[in-house]
Amino acid sequence: MLRILQALPLAWACSYVEIPVTSNGEEKYVIARTMELSNLLGNTSYSIEVVAASAGKYGYVAPVSKFELGPVSLKVAFDGLNEKGLTVSALEFQESVYQTGTGKTDVDSLDVVSKLLESCDSIDSALAFLQSVSVVQPKIPLSPAPIPGLHWAITDSTGRSLVVEYLLGQLKVSENHPRVMTNDPDIQWHWRNLNTHVNLNPNWPNLNEFLSVQTDDTVGTVPRPVGHGWNLHGMPGDFSAVSRFVRLFYLRGYALREAAPKNFEDAVVLGTALLNNVYIPYGTVATEPEPPGVDRPEYTPYAILKSSSDLTMLVRGYRNSQWRKIDLSRLDFSQNRALPLEDGQLGIQDITDIINTPVKHAIRV
């Protein structure tokens, strides 16, 4: 069991991207995020939980991961949105080195999301909270080994976006102007790495036309683009954190250049498309071989779209990919509630009877 607990978080990975929406001169953001995790020992489950507001604490909504590992039961919120529009997203970050010996109140890294959501109403108050405590290694029962860490994306209704990391025992805060985040290495390494993909281009790849020569009739003019997509040639396609970061940054940018979202619905469409590009099918990512039987194939058990300004969260599962909406402005935060993240359905609508029923203004084909 000790070796199992030491291996617990090794499969965490996630992708995060913000999508701007400009309406009536006001810029808002819709956040798209995936959660990647293996089903450790086949005993990992997920729920959507409403945490009640109480004296001095805010209510919030969070997808919750529950691990049942022998004698240890662990519930963790890796994401959430509270009633004041503060959002926090935790993503795996193995380079984390947390704080020690500060003399401040200790907060386990696995509790940071819930602590911020219940205690803070803005980025400023979230930073004040983090500066008032010491974020430390999680205290997992029976586990003597350090647990690989997390870093956090934090936004609020003003549109400000931060990345919070703990490097060499020090709190490091970065204003997240690129508004993309994945996992290791640290966020500023990812920013520099974008410079190595400047060959990518949103335009038709015709810069080599000056080299064109005519060959025989069966080949024609060379070189020339044959088919679409060559402007993206060289974009990394694997599921590593480095590659996912590059894809989300460039694909979002090119999509915005062509058709920037004009409303929340447009942003949902683009966010869904971007998440689909980093969605991990079960069985495609290799598992950790040691200890045997612990790690299962990593996949994407759920995805989220959320808006601080609209106080809205959309959630979908792996089997049922239909978005389910939670409007926090209408939510009752007087008591805790939970429901399974997967509803046992596939989200498929049978429209056979609709087609068979004569409808006025039906389209003739």
N, C-alpha and C positions, 0 to 999 in steps of 0.2 A: 504493500500500500504506500510506503514511503516513496518508492520510485514512481508510482502512478501520480502522486500529488506533485512531485517535482516536475513531472512532464505536463501538468495540467494546461498551461497557457501556450504551449509551443506552437499551436496551430492558429492562433489568432492572426487575422489580417483583415484589413478593411480598406475601403475606398471612399473618398469624400470630395465633393465638388459643389461649388456654389454657382447659381445661375442668376444673373441680373435681370430684373424686369423694370423697365422704365415706363411709367404711366403718369400722365399729367405732370410731367417734370420731376416726378419723385422716383428715386431708384430704390427698389427693394430687392431682396434675394430669396430664392428658393434653394434650400440645401438638399442635395441628393447624397445618400450614403448607403453603402452595403456593409453587412456584417458577414465575415467569413470565419468559420470555426468548424472543426471536425466534431463528430458526435462521439465524444470521449467515452469509451467503453460501452457505447450504445445507450448511455444514461443521461443525455443532455436534452433538455426541453426548453421551450420558449413561450412566453406569455406577454400580453400587453397589459400593463398595470397602471391604474390611476392611484396616485398617492395623495391622500387627503391633506388639505391645508389645515393648519392648527395655529395656536398662538405663536406668533413670531416666525411662522414657517409658511412657505408657499406650496400650493398644490402643483403637481406635475404629472405628465404622462411619460412612460418609458417602456420600451421593449426590454424584457428581463430574461436573462439566461439563467437557467437552473441546472446545477451539476449535482448528480447523485452518485457519489463515489464511495461505496462502502459505508463506513460510519460518518462520512463527511457529507453534509448537504450545504451547498453554497449558492446563493442568489446574488446576481450582479447586474446592475443597470449599466450598459455601455453607451447609452444614448438617452436623450430626453429633451422635452420642451416644457417649461413651466408657464404658469398663468400670467406671468409678467413679460413673456416673450424671450426669456433667456434660453438659449439652447447650448447643450454641451454634448460633444461626441468624443468618446475615448477610442483610440486606435492603438493596436499593439506597437510597441517600440522597445526593442530588446536592449538598446543602448542606454536606457534610463539608468541613472544612478541617483537615488533619492537622498533626502536630507537626513542627517544624523546630528545629535548633540546640539540642537538649536535652543533647547529650553522652552520651546513652544509646545502647544498641544499637538499630539500626533494624530494624523489622519491617514489611514491606509489608502494606498493608491487605488484600490478597487472600490473605495467609497467616495472618491472625489466627485463623480458625476452626481450621485444622490445628494451629497452635502452641498454642492454648488446650487443645484436646482431648488432645494428646499430653503436655502438661506439667502440667495442673491436675486436681485431684480435687474441687473445690468452688468456689463463687462467691468465697469469701474468697481462695483461692489464685489464681483467675483475676484478681481485682482487683490482687492483689500483683504478678502477672506484668505486667499492663498498666501499672502504675505504675513498673515497673522498666525498661521499654523505651519507645522512641519509635515510634509508629505513623505511617507515612509513605506518601506516594503510591506506588503500585506501579511497579516498574521494568519496563515493557514494552519489549522491544527495538524499535528503530526508531520509537518513538512519542514525539515531543517534547511532545505536548499532555498536560495533566493528565487523568487518568481520573476520571470521576464516582465518588463515593465510596459507602461502606457505613455502616450502623450495625448493632448486634448486640443480639439478645436472648439472655440467658444465664440458665440455671436449673440447679439441682442437686436432689439427692434430698430436701433439706429442704423444698422447695416455694418457696424464695425465688426471686424473679424480678427481673432487672435489664434496663435498656436502657442500652447504652453508645454514646455519640456523641462525635464530635470537632467542636466548634464554635469557630470563630475560633482554631484551633490549640490548644485546651484540651480535655483529657479531661473529659467530662460524664457522670456516672453518675446514673441515675434509678431508684428503686425502682418497679417496674412493677406497681402495685396494680390498674390496670384490666386488665392481662394481655392486651392486644391491641397489635398493631404492624403497620404497613404501610410506607409510604415517606415522601417529603417531604410537608409540612414536618416540623420536629422534633417529638419525641414530646409535649412539653408543649403545643405548639400543637394537636395532635390532642385532647388531654384537654380543653382549653378549648372546642374546637369541638363537643364532645358537648353543651355547654350550649345550642347553637343548635337542637337537635332534641328539646327537652323536650316538644314537642307530641305526640310518639309516645306510644302508650299500650297497655298489654297488655290492657286491658279492652274490653268491648263498647261501641261509641261511641253512647251514648244520652243524653249530657249535654244535648242540644238538644230533648229530649222536651217541655220546657215551652213550646216554640214551636209544637208540633204543631197543625195545622189540618186539617180534613177537606175534601177537594176533591170533584170529581165521582166517579162510580163507577169510571171507568177509571184514575184516578190514585191514589185513596185518600188516606191520611194522609201529609202531608209536614211537615217533613223526617223521614226515617227511613232507617236503614241497609238497603240492598238488596244482599244477598249478603255474603260474608265478606271480611275483609282491610282494611276501612276504618280500623281502628285503626293501621295502618302507613302510611296515606296521607301522603306527603311524605318517606318514606324514600328517600334517593338510590339509584338503581339502576345507575349507570354503573360503569365499571371503574377510575376514578381512585383513587389512594391514599386521598384524603380520604373518598370515598364508601364504599370497602371497609371502612375503619376504623369508620365509623358503623354500617354494616350488621352487622359482626361483633359489635360491642359490644352493640347493642340486641337483635339476634336471639338471641345466646347468653343474654343476661339474661332475656328473656321465656321462652325454652325451659327454662332452669333453674328459673324460678318455677313453671312448670307441671309439670315432671317432671325433677327433678334426678337425674343419673346415680347409681346405687347401686354400680356396679362398673366395671371396665375396659371390659367389653363395651358397657355403656350409653354410656360416654364415646366409644367408637369410633363408635357409631351417630350420636350428636349431632355429633361432630367431622366425620364424613363429610358430614352434611347441611349444616353450615356451610361446609365447603370447596366443596361443590357450588354454593353461592350465589355464590362469588367465582371459580369456575373460568372461565377465558377460552377460548371457542371460537376455533379458528384462523380468522383472517381478519376478526374483528370489530373489532379495535383498529387504528386508522390507523397507517401506518408513517411513519418519518422520510424525507422526500424527498431529503435530501442526506446523504452523497454517493449518487448513483444506484446502485441495485442492491445496496446493502449491507444495509440493514435489511429483514427479512422480517416478516410479520405476527406480532405477539406472541401467545403462547398459554401454556397451562399444561402444560409437558412432564412435570412430576411433582408429586406431593403426598406428604406425610409425616404420620404420626401417631406420636408417640413418648412414652414414659413413663420418667422418670428413676428412679422408685421401683421399677418393674417391669423395668427394663433391657430394654425392648422397643421395637423400631422397626417400623412398618408402612410400606411404600412401594407406590405405584401409579403407572403411567404415564398418558400421554394416550390412547393407543389401547387399552391393556389397563387398565381401571379396577378390576380385582380387586386387593384388598390382598394383599401378600406380607409375611410376618412374619419378623423376625430377632430371635431371643432371645439377647441378648448374654451371659446367664448360662451358656449352653451353647456359646458360640462359641469356636473355637480361634483364639487371637490369636498363635500361634507364627510365622505367616508371612502375607505380604500375599496377598490374593486379590481378584478382581474378576469381576463378571458384568454383562452389559448390563442397563440398567434396563428397557428394553422387551424382552419375550421372544418377540416375533413373533406372539403370540396376541392374541385379543380378550377372553379370559376368559369366553367364553360356554359354558355347559354345556347340551348337548343332552339333554333329559330325556324324549324321545319313547319310548325303550325302557323307561324306568322306568314311564311311564304305561301302556304296553302290557302290562307284566308284572303279573299279579295279586299283590297284596300284602295280607297279613293286616292288618286294621284300616284298610284304605284308606277314604278319605272318599267317601261317595256323594253325588252332586249331582243 
